[in-house]
């Protein structure tokens, strides 16, 4: 059991998981029984009390610090997803050996060396840094350039790294002298841009220096490091990251990665540091030394898992321009929009008339936008929630489309381009197959509502399902060139299948009173053998032979289960050789396998945001959360039940 004196440290979520032992709050004048160690935060002055307490009670002192792959946001915003635990010193204190120093010196097995090398490649592919919230640097940089890294004043890593404020001026001078033909790019620390700390360089003074450029915006450092001719640091972690990118590094203090023969150092190395290979440094600093926390499960994990998750955050955050003007979004959708477009700065406007030329616009569905404006069109995804969108149930997935939107076949959407052109490699197809099998096995669909049971009639040799839709929906207006009414679809299904057992399932929004019933839909019972209003769609699909649809997502969900699907409209899953199409789309010329369709529709196209973290996630994790959500069994909150009649009245007026 590890004792903690600092209230701030005790607030770190899942600290006991990171430490691998239970933790307990310790009063300065009482020592609980069973303590194995006392932990404090590094070598900060605020940790002196913990160090003295450990010494007084003959207990080991464990110095804690953030790991080198810490979080998405800054420390003031996000808790750490990795920490280091050092029982000898702390990595940024070059005056005494640390646990990291000992780990770096250890020889590696062939397997460990291979893992370190693979981790270096994965780090580059993920394009991560210690913090990962900042936008990428998009402007072109004059090359060649040398990157000079500032740090915050008072950073203990400076004086404990055998450096001082004068080292920063020396570093800048040497960079100018040693690279007379290069631009010198000065990177200011994120906390300085955030207004929390002071740096060692005055941006106004640097602006007047020839060949020196200060970044005017705080940006993610990866592109700066990866394209630099060399990286100059005092003790910043960016020097370590530069080594991961294979860049030459010049140091003016003694950071943890200096003195090992991997950097060009101004200061002599401590006696305990000797030349090693880069793989030894990587293995020690990223594998052996830190402890990692899986942000989605809350359990301990390996660095590769956190790196993969952080890489997903970076890829998703870099998809769109930083400033986006969101048009016409309700107060309820605005927080969701911030999550699904995190990484961009959002401004909101009630109508497109409030937008300026040149702005990237975000709209819902097929809403009007400015001619020529780059437009992001958003809609619900295909694995959405446990509950109805019209009931204001929070979605797990949306789609964000730059070309059109998946249910509008009048022009190609991002989804159609993916399905028409993507290279579906064997790994992606295997992933799609596993995802499809899990969805079918779990009985999941888009909304996952309904509680009644249903059994296929024993005498029925063939059962055909017709799902109802909201007739005012844009998917019918845009994607149904012939039949547009539920009743007409049902009649056509009966004409096509005179001897089949025909069942009709009204749309759940209509059943809930949240959307208007279709024209003459009350006559549906006359054209089918059975109405199945409250049966979960997954349970129905398992028992039918065929589904006849206009544009309903039910057709796609039926394909997942190997059912025959007849499309009377032009949904996104039609035209690829998997459905019987009554209204073909000539430009869809590629024949897809079911797993190709699933890969495009459920993996490559949607955006998933975790209920647990509020960050981007994978479809596999979204599926886990949907299953947990459904198992939880909580019904609609009372306040949403209370406003449901009002929501229904407003929606029916809109219809």
N, C-alpha and C positions, 0 to 999 in steps of 0.2 A: 504494500500500500504506500503510495507516494503522497507526501504532505505538501500542501500549497498554502503559502501565506498571502499571496496577492489576490485580492478580489477580482482584478482584471483577468488574471490567468484562469481563475475558476469559471469565468463566463465563456471560455472558449468551448464551443459545442463539440461534443464527442471527444473531449480531451483524454478521458480514460481509454478510449479505443486507440487513439494515437499513441498513448504511452504504453499500452499493453498491460496496464495494471489499474486497479481501483485508485481513485484519488480521494483525498479528504482535506477539508479546510482545517488549518492548524492555527491555534491561538498562540501569539508570541510567548505566553508565559505557561503554556501547558503542552505537554508532548503526549499525543495519543499513543496507545500501545500498538505494536505491530507495524510501525513505520519502517519501510525499507530504504527510503531516501527522501530528501527535500528537493523540490524543483523550484527554480526561479527563472526569470527571463534574461538569459545571457549574462553579459558583464555590465549591464546598466546599473547606475547608482541605485535605482529602485529595487534591484535584486540583492543589495548588500545585506539587508535584513535577513533574507532567506539563507545567504551564505553563512552569516554569523550564527544563525539558528542551527544550521546543519553542523557547523564546527562545534558549537556548544554541546550538542547532543550526540556527538560522535557518529553522525550519519553522513552518507555520501551526498554531495551536492550535484544535482543534474541541471546543467545549463540548457534551457530551451531556446529555440529560435525558429523563425520561419524557414521552411525548406526553400529550395531553389526553384521549384515549380509550385507556387503558393496558392494562387486563386485566380478568379476572373478579375474582380475588382481590387481596389486598394485595401490596406489593412483596416481602415476606418469604416469600410463598407462591407467587406466580405471576411468571414472567419477563415483561418488557414486550412487548407486541404493537405498540407504537409508541414511537418516540423522536424527539426533535428534535436536529438537528445545526446548531450555530451557529458560524460562523467570525468573528463580529464581537463578540458578547457572549453573553448568555443572556437569555431572555425575562423572567425575574423580577428582573433587575437594571436598575432604572430610572435608575441613575447614568450609564449609557453606552448608546448606541444598539445594538440587537441586529439580527440578520438578520430577526427577526419584525417589528420596527419598520419596516424598509425594505419588507417585503412588504405590510404593512398600507397603506402610503402609495401603493402602485401602483394606478393606475386599472384597472378591470375592463372586459373586453369584455362584450357582451351575453350571450354564451354562458357566460362565467365567472360573471356576475351570476346568471344563471338556475340554474347548478349550485349556487351558494352558497345560494340561496333554497330549492332542492329539498333540499339537505343539512340546512338548518334544520328543515324539515318532517319529514324522515326521522329526525332526532335526536329530535324530540318523539315521533314514532310509536314509535320503538324504546325510549324511556324509559331511556336509558343515562346513565351518569356516567363519571368517570375510572375508578373502581373499581365493580364490578358484582356483588359477592358477597352484599351485605346484603339482608335481607328488606325488602319494601315496608312503609311505615308504614300499618297497617290501621285504627288507631283514628281516630275522628272528631276533628277539630281545631276549636276555637272560631274562628270567623271574624268579622271580619277579623283577620289576624295579620301581623306583620312578622318575617321570618326574620333572625336575627343569627348570624353564622357565626364560631365560634372557630377557632383554629389552634394548632398545637403550639408550645411554647416552643422557641426556638432554630432555628426554621424560617428558613433564609437568605432566603426570599422576603419576610420581614418587614423585616429591616433593609436589605436591598438594594432593597426597595420603599419606602424612605424612611419607614419606620414603626418603632414600638417598642411595648413592652408597654402603655404608657399609652394608646395609640390604641384598645385594646380597651375600656377603661373609658369613653373618650370616645364610642366607637361605641354602646355600650349606653345611655349617658345621652342621646345625641341621638335614638336610636330611641324612647326613652320620651317625650322631649319633643316630638318631631315627629309622633308618632302617639298622642295622648292617649286615643283611644277604642279602640285596638287591643291585642290581646295581643302580647307580645314572646316569640317562640319562639327559644330559644338552641340552636343545633346544635353539639354537641361533635365534635371530629375523631375519625375511626375509630381512629387509633392510640392515642388517650387511652382509649377504651373497651377496646381490646385490651390495655391495661396497658403499652404500650411507651413512651409519652411523656406529658408533662404538658401541660395546656392553660393558657390565660390566665384562665379563669373557674373559680371554686370552686363546684361545683354546690350544695353545702350553703348557701353564702351567697346564691346566687341564689334558692334555694327560699323564702327569707323575704321576697323582694321582690314587691311588688304588681304584678300584670299580667305578671310574668315567669314563664315556664315553661321548664324544661330537659327535653329529651327523656330519659326514663329508660332508653331502649334505643337502641342504635346501629342506624340504619335507612338504607335507600337514600334518597338525598336528593331524588329526582325529584319525588315528590308534594308534598314540603315546598316546593320551589321553585315548582312549577307553580301552586300555590294561594295563594302568598304575595301580600300587598298590596304589599310591597316587600322587597328583599333588601339587607342591610347587611353589608359585608365590609371587612376590612383589605386583604389581598392574595389571599384564597382564590380558587381556580379556580371555586368555586361562583358567584361573581359573573359570570363568563363564561357559565356554564351558565344563569344567570338571564336574561342577554341573549338566549340562544338560545330561551328560553321567553317572551320578550317582557315580562319583568318589569322594573319600575324598579329600578335598582341605585345604591346610595350607597356610596362608597368612602372609607376613612380611611387608606389608603396609596396607592401608585402601582403597582398591578398592570398587567400587559401590556395589559389591555382598558380601562384608564382613560386619561383625557387625550385621548380621540378624539372627545369631544362626545357619547358614547353613554351616559355615566354622570354622576351628580352627585357631584363630587369635592370633598373637603376640601382636598387639596393642589393647588398649581398644576401644570399639565402641563409636562413637559420641553419644551425649545424645539423639538425635532424632531417632536413630536406635534401634529397639527392635526386638525380635524374631518373625519371620514370617514363613509361609510355603513356600516350594520351588515353588509352583504354583503361589504364589503372586509375587515372584521375576520374574518368567518367563513371566507372563502376563504383568507386568509393563515394563520389559526391551525389550520384543520382540513384544508386541501388542500395549500397550497404549502409550509408549514414542516415538518410532521412526515414521517417515513417509517413505513410500515405493513407488518406481516407477517401473511400469511394463516396463521391458527393450524392449519389442516388440511393445507395443502400445503407450508408452510414457505417459501413464495416471497413476494417483495415483492408488495404489492397496493395498491389505491386505498382511500381512506377508506370509500367506500360498501360495499365488500366486508366490511371489518371491522365496520362499523356494523351491517350486516345480520346477521352472525354474533353480535355482542354482543346485538342486539335479540332474537334467538332465545333466547339464554341467559336474558335477563330474563323473557321471556314464559313460558318453561318453568319457571323457578324460582318464579314467582308463582302457579302454578296451585293449590297446595294449602296448607293451614294450616302454620304453621311447626313446631309440635310434632306428631309422628306416632308412634304406638306400633305397632311391627311385631310381629306375632304368629306364632310358630312357624316362623320362617325358619332354615334351616340355616346353619352357619358359612360354607359356600361361597357362599350367596346374599347374605349380609349386605353384603359390599363392593359387590356389584352393586346392591343396593337403595339404598345410599348414593349411587351414581352416578345411578340412574334417578330418584331423588327428591331430587337435590341442590337446595338452596334451602330444605329443611326440616330440622329437627333430629329425628333418629331415636332412639327408645328401643326396646329389644328385650325381648320377653317370651316365655316358652315356650308359654303358652296364653292363651286369652281370659279365663280367670279371674284373670289377673294385671293386667288392664286396668282402669282407673278409668272411672267414668261421665263422659261429656263428652269423652273423648279421641277423636281421629280415629285409626282403626285401619287398618293395612295388612295384608292377608292374601293368600295365594296361592290363586288360582282361586276355588272355591266353598266354601272353608273357613268354618266356623261363626264367627259374630261376635256382638257384643252387640246385643240388640234396641234399635233406635233410634239406634245409634251410626253416625256418618258413617264409611263404610267405603270404602277403596280396594282394589279387587281387581286383582291383577297376574297376568299370564300372558305366555308367549312371544309375540312378534310374528310377522308373516307373512314377513318377510325376516330370518331369525334369525342364521345362522352357516354356516360350512363345518365340519360335524360335528354330532353329536347332542347335544341337551340332556342326555340321560341319561348321556352320557360326560363331563359337566361342562365342555362347551365353552362358552366365554364368549359371550353373546348380543350382537348389535348392536341388537336391538329388543325391547322389552316393550310391553305395553299396560297402562294404568292406568285402571280404569273405576270411576266413582263410583256408577253405577246398578245394575250387574249384572256380567255378563261375556259376551263375544260368543258363546260356544258354548252358553249357557244360554237357550233360547227361552221359558222359563217367564215371563220378564218382560223388558221392554225393557232393553237395555244402552246405554251411551253411543254405541256404534257404530250400533245400530239407530236411535237418535234422530237421529244425524248423517245417516244415509241417508234417513230419513223426512222431515227438515225442512230440511237445510242448503241454502243458496243457492250452487249451484255456478256461479260466474261463468266467463266465457270464458277468463280467464287461468288459473284453477285447472284447468279441463278440458283446456286445452292442455298444462299441466304434467303432468297425469295421463296424457295420451296419450303424451307423450314418455317418461315413466317406464315405462309399460307396454311400449312398443316396445323400449326398452333392455333390460328384463327378459327379454322373449321372445327378442330377438336374442342375448343372452348365455346363454340357457338356464338362468337362475337359478330356484331354488325355495327352499323354507324352509330345508332343511338342506344341500343341495348335496353329497350323498354319492353314492357309486357310481362304478364305473370300467369296467364291462363295456360292450361295444357291443351294439346290437340293430338289426336291419333288418326292416322290415315285409315279411311274405311277399308275394311278387309275385302269388300267386293269390288273396290275400285282397281281396275287394271292399269289405269293411267290417270295421274293427278296433275292438273295444270293450275298454277298460281298466277293471279293477276294482282299486282300491287297498285293501289291507288296513289295518286300524287296530288299535290296542291296545284290546281289547274292554273292559278295565277303566277306560278313560279316562272322565273326567266328561263329555266331549262326547257320548259315546254314551249314557251313563246319563241325561243331561239332554236330549239333542237327537235321540234316535231312538225315537219312540213306537211303532214297529212292529218292523221287522227290527233286530236288535241284534248278530247274529253275522256274522263275515266269510263263513263258509261259506253261511249263508242268503242273504246278499247276492249271492254268486257264483251260487248256484242260481237266484235270481230273475233275475239278468242273463242267464243261459243260457235260461231260459224266455221272456224278453222278446226275445231275439236268437238264435233257434235256428240261424240260418245264418251268424252273424258269427264272425269269428276272435276268440276271447275270451282275453285275457291277464290274469294275476293277479300283482300285485306285493305281497309281504308287507311289513309295516311295517318300516322299517330298525331300530327299537329291538328288534323281535322277532328279526330276523336277527342282530343283534349280541349276543343273549342278555341284553339289558338289561331286557326286559319279557317277560311270559308270552305264549306262543302262544295264539291264540284257540281256543275249544272246537271240537274236531274239525277244526281248520284243516289238519291233515296230509292231509285228504281233498280239499284244494283241487284237486289235479292231476286228479281225476276229473271236475271240472266246468268245466275250462277247456282251451284248446288249448295253452297254454304258461305256465310260471312264469318270471318275469323278476326274480330277486331283486336283482341287483347293478347294474342299469342305472340311470343317473341319470334322475330323473323328468322333467327337462326334455327329454332326448333321446326319451323315450317319448311324451310329450305331443305332440311335433312330428309323430309318425307315426300317431297314432290318430285315429279319427273321433268317438268318443264316450267319455265317462267316466261310470260308474255308481258312486255313492258313498252312504255313510250320512251322515257329517258331515265327511269328510276335507277338509283344505285343498286337496288335489289338485283338487277340483272348481273352486275359485277359480282355481287355476293353469291349469286347462284353459280356463276362460272367457277368461283373458288371451290365450290363443292361438286364440280363436275356435272352440273345440270345443263340441259339444253336451254338455250335462251333465244327467244325471237324478239327482235327489236323493230318496233313500228316507228320509232323516232331515230335520232342520230346521236346516241350517247357516246361518251368518250371511249367506251370499250367495244363499240361496234366498228366494223370495217377492217378488222385485223385477222379475219379467218376463223374466229372462235364463236361467232354468233350467226344466226340466220337473220339477214338484214332486209327489211322491206323498203328501206330508203337508203341505198348505198351512198357512200362518200367516195368519190372517184380518186381524190388525192391520197387516200390512205391505201398504199400499195404493198406494204410489207406484211408478210404472213408471220404472225407471232405465235410462240408457244405460250401456254398459260403462265409459266414462270417468268417469261419476258414481260408479259402484261403486268404481273404482280410486282416485278422489280421496278418498272416505271411508275406504276400508280401508287404503290405504298412505300417505296424506298427512295427513289430519286426525286419525285415531284413534291411531296408535302413537306411542311415544316412542323415538327413536333416540339412542344414545350412541356417539360415535366411538371406535374402537380407538386412534386416533392421539392425541387430546387428552384423552379421558376426559370430555369435555363433550358437551352436546346437539348433535345435528347434524340434517341434513335427510335424507329418504329418498334423494335423489340422491347425496349424499356417502356414505351407507351403502352404496348400490349400488356406488360406486367402490371402497370398502374391501372389500366382498365379492368383487369381481372380482380385486382385488390379492391377497386372502387365498387365493382358489382358485388363482390363477396361481402363488403361492408354493409350493404343493404340499406343505407340511409335513404329515406324518401326525400321528396321535395321539401325544402325548408318552409316553415309556416308562413314566412313573409312572402315567399314566392307563390305559395298557394293562394294567399290573400290577394295578390295582384294579378293572378292568372286571368280572371274575368276582364280586367282592364286591358291586359296585353292582348287577349283574344279580340276584344272590341276594336282596338287600334289596328290590329293586323287585318281583320275582316274589312274595315273601312279602306285600308290600303289596297286590299285585293279588289 
